[in-house]
Amino acid sequence: ETGVTQSPTHLIKTRGQQVTLRCSSQSGHNTVSWYQQALGQGPQFIFQYYREEENGRGNFPPRFSGLQFPNYSSELNVNALELDDSALYLCASSPLGPANYQETQYFGPGTRLLVL
Amino acid sequence: DQQVKQNSPSLSVQEGRISILNCDYTNSMFDYFLWYKKYPAEGPTFLISISSIKDKNEDGRFTVFLNKSAKHLSLHIVPSQPGDSAVYFCAASGRGIQGAQKLVFGQGTRLTINP
């Protein structure tokens, strides 16, 4: 069974640029969530995707957007990068869908983004 | 507004002793709680969870206790081993919160097990 994978592992961008991060969910998992973890903080929920649609969003501006594909993999896109976007971006997958809220999310290793 | 709080940024415990990590929450809509462990350069690894219908859940060396009236949960690790040294995050979720499967995390507690 393959776990959650993310690419790239590290990325350096400059302010104003755009970035796309990728996530492959764990085998059999149909729901993908994205989190931002700033240094010294806990992860913060960005949004969740289920059946290729956004299902719930945290307190992040519209320049954070995403996609989910038919194979349940997902992308996180961030436009007009700001210095404060520097963080570890984590993807998590879960198997049953948002209605089953009492289920565990399994995390990938993350993508560390540095904005200069 | 920090809805999940881990008030101890760090904890140091002797190998073989009990480690107790604490977590408080403010939102009464939370009814499912999880603990994750995180090593540097890795994503959080799921440890153990508890539903609000229970007050205790045990898995090997790990036990989570939930006190709903106090809105408090704790993770006990017995006996503590050097490999337990990591950052531990408490997380909560609940029906009715926007994005039903959204996890709300605490700030983490860095646990160091001394030989």
Interface residues (C-beta under 8 A of the other chain):
Chain A: V4 Q6 T31 S33 Y35 G40 Q41 G42 P43 Q44 F45 F47 Q48 N55 G56 R57 G58 L90 A92 S94 P98 A99 N100 Y101 Q102 E103 T104 Q105 Y106 F107 G108 P109 G110
Chain B: V4 Q6 D31 Y32 L34 Y36 A41 E42 G43 P44 T45 F46 S49 S51 F89 A91 S93 G94 R95 Q98 G99 A100 Q101 K102 L103 V104 F105 G106 Q107 G108
